[in-house]
Every structure is written in C-alpha cells, then in structure tokens.
Amino acid sequence: MQLDRALDTYLRHVTIERGLSEHTIAAYRRDLGGYLDWLQASGVTDTGEITPAVVGDFIAERSAGDPAPAATSLARLQSSVRGWHRFLAREGVEADDPSGRLRPPKAPRRLPKALTIDQVERLLNAPSAEEPIGIRDRALLELLYATGARVSEAVGLDVDDLAHGDVLRLRGKGSKERIVPVGSYARSAVDAYLTRVRPQLAASGRASARLFLGARGAPLSRQSAWLVIRAAAERAQITAEVSPHTLRHSFATHLLQGGADVRVVQELLGHASVATTQIYTHVSVDTLRDVYATSHPRAR
C-alpha cells in the first residue's frame, strides 16, 4: 500500500474506532509524518518495501541526532512506528510487522513534582475575588486540586457534568468516564463562578455548554488554562516550577500522605494500571523519611 494512504487509514482507525484525543492523534501524525518523509527520502514508496533493517536504520538515525533526543521522545516515536506497523499487519495489508524487534529505550524514572499544602493554598488564593476573571480562575484552580483532573478534562467539562451535587463526571483518555468527589471549597468556588460570572461571559459569545468560558464567551482552551495556572503561581510568589499537571500531582501526593489507599487514588486519577499511580508512593516515602530524620532522637 502507498505510504500516504496507509497512514491516512491508520489515523482514521485510531480516531474513529479507538476514540483517541486530538492531542494524541496530532502526536501520531507528527511522528509518523516524519517517518514517512524519511522513508521516501530513502527511496521507499510502499509499505511492502519496509523491512526490519529499514525500521532499525530509522530509529538508529533518530537516536544519534544532535542534540540527542530525550528517552521519552524516542520511546514515543518508537511506539508510534510500532503501532502503525502492527495495525497494517493485523489488517492484512502486510504479512509481517517489520517493527516487531524494536525495544523502547528505558526512560529515567522521575518523581512527580508536588507543591506543599501551604503553596497550594497560596496558589488557590492568588486570583482576585473582586474581578470576574479572578472568580473564574479561582473556580478552575480549586476544581483541579479538588478532583485531580487533567487540564484537558477540566476545560472539557460541561455545566451538566456538575449536576450531581458533590460528585463530578470527568471524561479521561479514550473517552473513559469516571466519577470523582468534589470538596466543599471547590463546590463553593464553582457555584460563585456559575452565579456571578459565567452568565456574563456566556452573553458575550455564542451559546456553549462548556463550564469554563473565556473573556469573549468561547470555551476556555488548554493553553489559556495553563496561563491561568502560571499567572496564579507568579502572583503567589511560588518559585518552584508549576506546570498544568502540578495540581494533579499535588492532589495524588497529598491524598497518599493523608492515608488514602493507592487503589482509591488510582480510581480518582483514572489510571488504567495501579503501577502508574504507585510512582506517587515514592513521594510519600520521601516525606516519611524526612519526618523520621528530623523527629527521631536516634535517626542521625
């Protein structure tokens, strides 16, 4: 099959049948587009011409780049290439999978960076309670920390998703839904936004069911939500790096430090495997070690 046609077929499959997010689809398109460009530059025009040696040469060339790619980037590239070739073999387009021998590089295990409880409180209190946008920003930040939602999940919320009182329906990766509790602080902040601010924002733009709206009434984007978090961190004078995932990391870490079971945290985060959640337990162990070192009379 011609390369471009094979790629279009695969992208339709992961979009329609697997229901992957736009962000994931864009990553696949970017990775595989680069792969196809390399294949065509090497004289390969049909999927039947791709051999294990060809795939190996591509990965080797990318691995030897200057600057060298991060292990996570290289692993994602290999995953994209393997996914495409597995699909072609499974659908009978090609008899064999030439990427079957690829082994992803071992990524360094990095612990999530969580804020302290004091830093979180300063971050949540940073937006102005006197300005409409500040009230919206406070509601967004409170909801992110209260539920551990991904930023994409938060900006994708509809007003009706809050119709169940003290619980919230989130749509995670692969359109999987989960129900998470919403604490009183977050609920109060969201209620203030819904009552005092959202009607004004909605009146300035087209009708939208989205919970969080921008200044012109359009749904708040992930990029705008990131700017909200960064501005709050600057106002709170938090010197630690604060990313869109920081509140999610802090949510998980603080729950485990408070005695929550790791499988409960797994469910709240929407992780498919408990192994993904268990990385947060290392953060809690570090905290226990610090407390022991400073509190036990014979620890030092």
MITI-371769 format. One record per residue (C-alpha): x, y, z; residue number from 1; chain. Coordinates in pm, whole numbers, plus 50000, padded with zeros to 5 digits. Example, Ala and Ser with C-alpha at 12.3 -4.5 7.8 and 13.67 -1.06 7.14 Angstrom:
<nodes>
<node east="51230" north="49550" up="50780" num="1" chaine="A"/>
<node east="51367" north="49894" up="50714" num="2" chaine="A"/>
</nodes>
This chain:
<nodes>
<node east="50000" north="50000" up="50000" num="1" chaine="A"/>
<node east="50121" north="50352" up="49927" num="2" chaine="A"/>
<node east="50267" north="50521" up="50233" num="3" chaine="A"/>
<node east="50031" north="50820" up="50247" num="4" chaine="A"/>
<node east="49725" north="50601" up="50202" num="5" chaine="A"/>
<node east="49843" north="50360" up="50472" num="6" chaine="A"/>
<node east="49897" north="50648" up="50714" num="7" chaine="A"/>
<node east="49552" north="50800" up="50644" num="8" chaine="A"/>
<node east="49390" north="50460" up="50702" num="9" chaine="A"/>
<node east="49565" north="50422" up="51037" num="10" chaine="A"/>
<node east="49481" north="50772" up="51157" num="11" chaine="A"/>
<node east="49113" north="50716" up="51072" num="12" chaine="A"/>
<node east="49125" north="50395" up="51273" num="13" chaine="A"/>
<node east="49272" north="50549" up="51587" num="14" chaine="A"/>
<node east="49037" north="50847" up="51559" num="15" chaine="A"/>
<node east="48708" north="50666" up="51499" num="16" chaine="A"/>
<node east="48748" north="50317" up="51642" num="17" chaine="A"/>
<node east="48984" north="50386" up="51933" num="18" chaine="A"/>
<node east="48849" north="50730" up="52018" num="19" chaine="A"/>
<node east="49189" north="50882" up="52097" num="20" chaine="A"/>
<node east="49215" north="51252" up="52184" num="21" chaine="A"/>
<node east="49301" north="51521" up="51930" num="22" chaine="A"/>
<node east="49631" north="51577" up="52112" num="23" chaine="A"/>
<node east="49728" north="51209" up="52076" num="24" chaine="A"/>
<node east="49620" north="51199" up="51711" num="25" chaine="A"/>
<node east="49831" north="51507" up="51640" num="26" chaine="A"/>
<node east="50133" north="51339" up="51803" num="27" chaine="A"/>
<node east="50085" north="51028" up="51588" num="28" chaine="A"/>
<node east="50052" north="51239" up="51275" num="29" chaine="A"/>
<node east="50367" north="51433" up="51359" num="30" chaine="A"/>
<node east="50577" north="51125" up="51444" num="31" chaine="A"/>
<node east="50460" north="50915" up="51152" num="32" chaine="A"/>
<node east="50476" north="51208" up="50911" num="33" chaine="A"/>
<node east="50846" north="51239" up="50992" num="34" chaine="A"/>
<node east="50886" north="50864" up="50949" num="35" chaine="A"/>
<node east="50723" north="50872" up="50606" num="36" chaine="A"/>
<node east="50936" north="51166" up="50496" num="37" chaine="A"/>
<node east="51247" north="50968" up="50595" num="38" chaine="A"/>
<node east="51122" north="50657" up="50412" num="39" chaine="A"/>
<node east="51051" north="50848" up="50093" num="40" chaine="A"/>
<node east="51390" north="51020" up="50110" num="41" chaine="A"/>
<node east="51541" north="50671" up="50138" num="42" chaine="A"/>
<node east="51358" north="50558" up="49824" num="43" chaine="A"/>
<node east="51079" north="50363" up="49999" num="44" chaine="A"/>
<node east="50736" north="50434" up="49847" num="45" chaine="A"/>
<node east="50527" north="50134" up="49953" num="46" chaine="A"/>
<node east="50468" north="49966" up="50290" num="47" chaine="A"/>
<node east="50570" north="49631" up="50139" num="48" chaine="A"/>
<node east="50924" north="49763" up="50097" num="49" chaine="A"/>
<node east="50974" north="49831" up="50468" num="50" chaine="A"/>
<node east="51196" north="49568" up="50631" num="51" chaine="A"/>
<node east="51321" north="49531" up="50990" num="52" chaine="A"/>
<node east="51655" north="49673" up="50872" num="53" chaine="A"/>
<node east="51483" north="49983" up="50734" num="54" chaine="A"/>
<node east="51298" north="50043" up="51061" num="55" chaine="A"/>
<node east="51618" north="49985" up="51257" num="56" chaine="A"/>
<node east="51809" north="50235" up="51043" num="57" chaine="A"/>
<node east="51542" north="50499" up="51100" num="58" chaine="A"/>
<node east="51545" north="50460" up="51478" num="59" chaine="A"/>
<node east="51926" north="50447" up="51487" num="60" chaine="A"/>
<node east="51949" north="50770" up="51290" num="61" chaine="A"/>
<node east="51698" north="50943" up="51515" num="62" chaine="A"/>
<node east="51877" north="50815" up="51826" num="63" chaine="A"/>
<node east="52207" north="50957" up="51705" num="64" chaine="A"/>
<node east="52063" north="51305" up="51647" num="65" chaine="A"/>
<node east="52238" north="51618" up="51770" num="66" chaine="A"/>
<node east="52116" north="51713" up="52020" num="67" chaine="A"/>
<node east="52026" north="51362" up="52129" num="68" chaine="A"/>
<node east="51650" north="51316" up="52173" num="69" chaine="A"/>
<node east="51509" north="51260" up="52520" num="70" chaine="A"/>
<node east="51440" north="50897" up="52607" num="71" chaine="A"/>
<node east="51070" north="50976" up="52643" num="72" chaine="A"/>
<node east="51056" north="51137" up="52297" num="73" chaine="A"/>
<node east="51236" north="50843" up="52138" num="74" chaine="A"/>
<node east="51009" north="50596" up="52319" num="75" chaine="A"/>
<node east="50700" north="50778" up="52192" num="76" chaine="A"/>
<node east="50839" north="50778" up="51836" num="77" chaine="A"/>
<node east="50904" north="50404" up="51853" num="78" chaine="A"/>
<node east="50557" north="50348" up="51993" num="79" chaine="A"/>
<node east="50403" north="50541" up="51703" num="80" chaine="A"/>
<node east="50601" north="50345" up="51445" num="81" chaine="A"/>
<node east="50522" north="50010" up="51607" num="82" chaine="A"/>
<node east="50154" north="50095" up="51637" num="83" chaine="A"/>
<node east="50131" north="50174" up="51267" num="84" chaine="A"/>
<node east="50311" north="49858" up="51157" num="85" chaine="A"/>
<node east="50111" north="49637" up="51395" num="86" chaine="A"/>
<node east="49792" north="49781" up="51253" num="87" chaine="A"/>
<node east="49900" north="49712" up="50893" num="88" chaine="A"/>
<node east="49989" north="49351" up="50980" num="89" chaine="A"/>
<node east="49668" north="49295" up="51179" num="90" chaine="A"/>
<node east="49454" north="49430" up="50895" num="91" chaine="A"/>
<node east="49629" north="49207" up="50642" num="92" chaine="A"/>
<node east="49778" north="49497" up="50449" num="93" chaine="A"/>
<node east="50121" north="49344" up="50509" num="94" chaine="A"/>
<node east="50211" north="48987" up="50601" num="95" chaine="A"/>
<node east="50463" north="49078" up="50871" num="96" chaine="A"/>
<node east="50538" north="49353" up="51121" num="97" chaine="A"/>
<node east="50890" north="49484" up="51047" num="98" chaine="A"/>
<node east="50898" north="49677" up="51376" num="99" chaine="A"/>
<node east="50847" north="49373" up="51598" num="100" chaine="A"/>
<node east="51208" north="49370" up="51720" num="101" chaine="A"/>
<node east="51209" north="49730" up="51838" num="102" chaine="A"/>
<node east="51265" north="49776" up="52208" num="103" chaine="A"/>
<node east="51187" north="50118" up="52354" num="104" chaine="A"/>
<node east="51466" north="50294" up="52545" num="105" chaine="A"/>
<node east="51436" north="50283" up="52920" num="106" chaine="A"/>
<node east="51313" north="50620" up="53033" num="107" chaine="A"/>
<node east="51453" north="50763" up="53355" num="108" chaine="A"/>
<node east="51211" north="50731" up="53643" num="109" chaine="A"/>
<node east="51123" north="51081" up="53752" num="110" chaine="A"/>
<node east="50916" north="51158" up="54056" num="111" chaine="A"/>
<node east="50627" north="51400" up="54010" num="112" chaine="A"/>
<node east="50684" north="51745" up="54149" num="113" chaine="A"/>
<node east="50416" north="51830" up="54403" num="114" chaine="A"/>
<node east="50356" north="52156" up="54585" num="115" chaine="A"/>
<node east="50335" north="52173" up="54959" num="116" chaine="A"/>
<node east="49992" north="52226" up="55114" num="117" chaine="A"/>
<node east="50092" north="52583" up="55201" num="118" chaine="A"/>
<node east="50195" north="52650" up="54841" num="119" chaine="A"/>
<node east="49868" north="52507" up="54713" num="120" chaine="A"/>
<node east="49670" north="52735" up="54944" num="121" chaine="A"/>
<node east="49866" north="53037" up="54823" num="122" chaine="A"/>
<node east="49809" north="52932" up="54461" num="123" chaine="A"/>
<node east="49435" north="52888" up="54511" num="124" chaine="A"/>
<node east="49404" north="53224" up="54686" num="125" chaine="A"/>
<node east="49605" north="53410" up="54424" num="126" chaine="A"/>
<node east="49324" north="53507" up="54178" num="127" chaine="A"/>
<node east="49134" north="53822" up="54269" num="128" chaine="A"/>
<node east="48796" north="53757" up="54432" num="129" chaine="A"/>
<node east="48679" north="54102" up="54321" num="130" chaine="A"/>
<node east="48721" north="54054" up="53946" num="131" chaine="A"/>
<node east="48503" north="53827" up="53727" num="132" chaine="A"/>
<node east="48801" north="53656" up="53562" num="133" chaine="A"/>
<node east="48962" north="53609" up="53902" num="134" chaine="A"/>
<node east="48649" north="53433" up="54027" num="135" chaine="A"/>
<node east="48658" north="53204" up="53723" num="136" chaine="A"/>
<node east="49027" north="53134" up="53771" num="137" chaine="A"/>
<node east="48974" north="53050" up="54138" num="138" chaine="A"/>
<node east="48698" north="52805" up="54042" num="139" chaine="A"/>
<node east="48924" north="52637" up="53786" num="140" chaine="A"/>
<node east="49217" north="52604" up="54026" num="141" chaine="A"/>
<node east="49001" north="52478" up="54312" num="142" chaine="A"/>
<node east="48841" north="52219" up="54085" num="143" chaine="A"/>
<node east="49175" north="52095" up="53951" num="144" chaine="A"/>
<node east="49314" north="52043" up="54301" num="145" chaine="A"/>
<node east="48991" north="51900" up="54445" num="146" chaine="A"/>
<node east="48947" north="51635" up="54176" num="147" chaine="A"/>
<node east="49294" north="51566" up="54035" num="148" chaine="A"/>
<node east="49155" north="51630" up="53688" num="149" chaine="A"/>
<node east="49383" north="51675" up="53391" num="150" chaine="A"/>
<node east="49365" north="52026" up="53246" num="151" chaine="A"/>
<node east="49213" north="51885" up="52927" num="152" chaine="A"/>
<node east="48943" north="51715" up="53134" num="153" chaine="A"/>
<node east="48865" north="52034" up="53326" num="154" chaine="A"/>
<node east="48829" north="52257" up="53020" num="155" chaine="A"/>
<node east="48619" north="51984" up="52855" num="156" chaine="A"/>
<node east="48359" north="51989" up="53132" num="157" chaine="A"/>
<node east="48001" north="52089" up="53056" num="158" chaine="A"/>
<node east="47778" north="52263" up="53309" num="159" chaine="A"/>
<node east="47562" north="51949" up="53324" num="160" chaine="A"/>
<node east="47860" north="51747" up="53447" num="161" chaine="A"/>
<node east="47817" north="51924" up="53780" num="162" chaine="A"/>
<node east="47452" north="51827" up="53815" num="163" chaine="A"/>
<node east="47519" north="51552" up="54070" num="164" chaine="A"/>
<node east="47588" north="51771" up="54373" num="165" chaine="A"/>
<node east="47910" north="51671" up="54543" num="166" chaine="A"/>
<node east="48046" north="51450" up="54263" num="167" chaine="A"/>
<node east="48176" north="51530" up="53916" num="168" chaine="A"/>
<node east="48182" north="51332" up="53593" num="169" chaine="A"/>
<node east="48517" north="51350" up="53413" num="170" chaine="A"/>
<node east="48598" north="51221" up="53065" num="171" chaine="A"/>
<node east="48954" north="51092" up="53054" num="172" chaine="A"/>
<node east="49178" north="50935" up="52791" num="173" chaine="A"/>
<node east="48994" north="50725" up="52536" num="174" chaine="A"/>
<node east="48666" north="50897" up="52637" num="175" chaine="A"/>
<node east="48656" north="50687" up="52955" num="176" chaine="A"/>
<node east="48432" north="50840" up="53220" num="177" chaine="A"/>
<node east="48490" north="50841" up="53593" num="178" chaine="A"/>
<node east="48310" north="50992" up="53888" num="179" chaine="A"/>
<node east="48511" north="51187" up="54147" num="180" chaine="A"/>
<node east="48400" north="51369" up="54464" num="181" chaine="A"/>
<node east="48412" north="51749" up="54480" num="182" chaine="A"/>
<node east="48501" north="51910" up="54813" num="183" chaine="A"/>
<node east="48311" north="52198" up="54966" num="184" chaine="A"/>
<node east="48577" north="52459" up="54886" num="185" chaine="A"/>
<node east="48577" north="52372" up="54517" num="186" chaine="A"/>
<node east="48199" north="52348" up="54502" num="187" chaine="A"/>
<node east="48165" north="52690" up="54666" num="188" chaine="A"/>
<node east="48414" north="52845" up="54423" num="189" chaine="A"/>
<node east="48239" north="52691" up="54122" num="190" chaine="A"/>
<node east="47896" north="52799" up="54247" num="191" chaine="A"/>
<node east="48022" north="53157" up="54284" num="192" chaine="A"/>
<node east="48154" north="53144" up="53927" num="193" chaine="A"/>
<node east="47830" north="52997" up="53791" num="194" chaine="A"/>
<node east="47616" north="53254" up="53968" num="195" chaine="A"/>
<node east="47819" north="53572" up="53935" num="196" chaine="A"/>
<node east="48042" north="53534" up="53631" num="197" chaine="A"/>
<node east="47952" north="53268" up="53378" num="198" chaine="A"/>
<node east="47621" north="53431" up="53267" num="199" chaine="A"/>
<node east="47815" north="53747" up="53178" num="200" chaine="A"/>
<node east="48078" north="53555" up="52984" num="201" chaine="A"/>
<node east="47817" north="53345" up="52804" num="202" chaine="A"/>
<node east="47628" north="53658" up="52695" num="203" chaine="A"/>
<node east="47936" north="53790" up="52516" num="204" chaine="A"/>
<node east="47976" north="53491" up="52285" num="205" chaine="A"/>
<node east="47797" north="53205" up="52116" num="206" chaine="A"/>
<node east="47595" north="52968" up="52330" num="207" chaine="A"/>
<node east="47818" north="52695" up="52474" num="208" chaine="A"/>
<node east="47757" north="52416" up="52722" num="209" chaine="A"/>
<node east="48117" north="52429" up="52844" num="210" chaine="A"/>
<node east="48162" north="52508" up="53211" num="211" chaine="A"/>
<node east="48467" north="52731" up="53180" num="212" chaine="A"/>
<node east="48447" north="53017" up="52931" num="213" chaine="A"/>
<node east="48696" north="53278" up="52818" num="214" chaine="A"/>
<node east="48655" north="53654" up="52832" num="215" chaine="A"/>
<node east="48476" north="53655" up="52494" num="216" chaine="A"/>
<node east="48241" north="53370" up="52580" num="217" chaine="A"/>
<node east="48423" north="53094" up="52392" num="218" chaine="A"/>
<node east="48519" north="52771" up="52571" num="219" chaine="A"/>
<node east="48842" north="52808" up="52769" num="220" chaine="A"/>
<node east="49132" north="52635" up="52592" num="221" chaine="A"/>
<node east="49405" north="52421" up="52748" num="222" chaine="A"/>
<node east="49657" north="52689" up="52664" num="223" chaine="A"/>
<node east="49450" north="52955" up="52841" num="224" chaine="A"/>
<node east="49412" north="52729" up="53145" num="225" chaine="A"/>
<node east="49790" north="52688" up="53152" num="226" chaine="A"/>
<node east="49829" north="53067" up="53154" num="227" chaine="A"/>
<node east="49582" north="53088" up="53443" num="228" chaine="A"/>
<node east="49797" north="52849" up="53648" num="229" chaine="A"/>
<node east="50121" north="53026" up="53560" num="230" chaine="A"/>
<node east="49977" north="53370" up="53647" num="231" chaine="A"/>
<node east="49848" north="53239" up="53980" num="232" chaine="A"/>
<node east="50188" north="53090" up="54062" num="233" chaine="A"/>
<node east="50361" north="53420" up="53986" num="234" chaine="A"/>
<node east="50113" north="53614" up="54199" num="235" chaine="A"/>
<node east="50156" north="53364" up="54483" num="236" chaine="A"/>
<node east="50536" north="53405" up="54453" num="237" chaine="A"/>
<node east="50590" north="53032" up="54414" num="238" chaine="A"/>
<node east="50943" north="52983" up="54287" num="239" chaine="A"/>
<node east="50903" north="52610" up="54217" num="240" chaine="A"/>
<node east="50809" north="52518" up="53861" num="241" chaine="A"/>
<node east="50431" north="52497" up="53828" num="242" chaine="A"/>
<node east="50302" north="52314" up="53522" num="243" chaine="A"/>
<node east="49949" north="52220" up="53412" num="244" chaine="A"/>
<node east="49998" north="51882" up="53585" num="245" chaine="A"/>
<node east="50125" north="52025" up="53913" num="246" chaine="A"/>
<node east="49788" north="52037" up="54087" num="247" chaine="A"/>
<node east="49713" north="51681" up="53972" num="248" chaine="A"/>
<node east="50045" north="51564" up="54116" num="249" chaine="A"/>
<node east="49977" north="51754" up="54438" num="250" chaine="A"/>
<node east="49627" north="51607" up="54463" num="251" chaine="A"/>
<node east="49762" north="51250" up="54446" num="252" chaine="A"/>
<node east="50058" north="51313" up="54675" num="253" chaine="A"/>
<node east="49853" north="51482" up="54946" num="254" chaine="A"/>
<node east="49592" north="51207" up="54940" num="255" chaine="A"/>
<node east="49856" north="50939" up="54992" num="256" chaine="A"/>
<node east="50026" north="51141" up="55263" num="257" chaine="A"/>
<node east="49687" north="51164" up="55434" num="258" chaine="A"/>
<node east="49650" north="50784" up="55436" num="259" chaine="A"/>
<node east="49444" north="50719" up="55120" num="260" chaine="A"/>
<node east="49474" north="50374" up="54965" num="261" chaine="A"/>
<node east="49675" north="50371" up="54642" num="262" chaine="A"/>
<node east="49395" north="50191" up="54455" num="263" chaine="A"/>
<node east="49147" north="50460" up="54555" num="264" chaine="A"/>
<node east="49387" north="50724" up="54423" num="265" chaine="A"/>
<node east="49424" north="50516" up="54105" num="266" chaine="A"/>
<node east="49048" north="50529" up="54053" num="267" chaine="A"/>
<node east="49031" north="50901" up="54121" num="268" chaine="A"/>
<node east="49313" north="50975" up="53876" num="269" chaine="A"/>
<node east="49169" north="50749" up="53608" num="270" chaine="A"/>
<node east="49487" north="50542" up="53572" num="271" chaine="A"/>
<node east="49441" north="50215" up="53386" num="272" chaine="A"/>
<node east="49713" north="50048" up="53593" num="273" chaine="A"/>
<node east="49797" north="50084" up="53960" num="274" chaine="A"/>
<node east="50165" north="50078" up="53860" num="275" chaine="A"/>
<node east="50120" north="50428" up="53715" num="276" chaine="A"/>
<node east="49979" north="50553" up="54043" num="277" chaine="A"/>
<node east="50246" north="50388" up="54257" num="278" chaine="A"/>
<node east="50509" north="50639" up="54148" num="279" chaine="A"/>
<node east="50336" north="50880" up="54386" num="280" chaine="A"/>
<node east="50402" north="50649" up="54679" num="281" chaine="A"/>
<node east="50774" north="50725" up="54645" num="282" chaine="A"/>
<node east="50696" north="51090" up="54713" num="283" chaine="A"/>
<node east="50519" north="50992" up="55034" num="284" chaine="A"/>
<node east="50809" north="50767" up="55138" num="285" chaine="A"/>
<node east="51046" north="51062" up="55093" num="286" chaine="A"/>
<node east="50822" north="51267" up="55321" num="287" chaine="A"/>
<node east="50819" north="50994" up="55583" num="288" chaine="A"/>
<node east="51197" north="50972" up="55566" num="289" chaine="A"/>
<node east="51230" north="51347" up="55619" num="290" chaine="A"/>
<node east="50993" north="51343" up="55915" num="291" chaine="A"/>
<node east="51180" north="51048" up="56067" num="292" chaine="A"/>
<node east="51517" north="51216" up="56022" num="293" chaine="A"/>
<node east="51405" north="51534" up="56194" num="294" chaine="A"/>
<node east="51192" north="51378" up="56468" num="295" chaine="A"/>
<node east="51354" north="51057" up="56589" num="296" chaine="A"/>
<node east="51616" north="51111" up="56861" num="297" chaine="A"/>
<node east="51849" north="50845" up="56718" num="298" chaine="A"/>
<node east="51787" north="50899" up="56348" num="299" chaine="A"/>
<node east="52111" north="51097" up="56297" num="300" chaine="A"/>
</nodes>
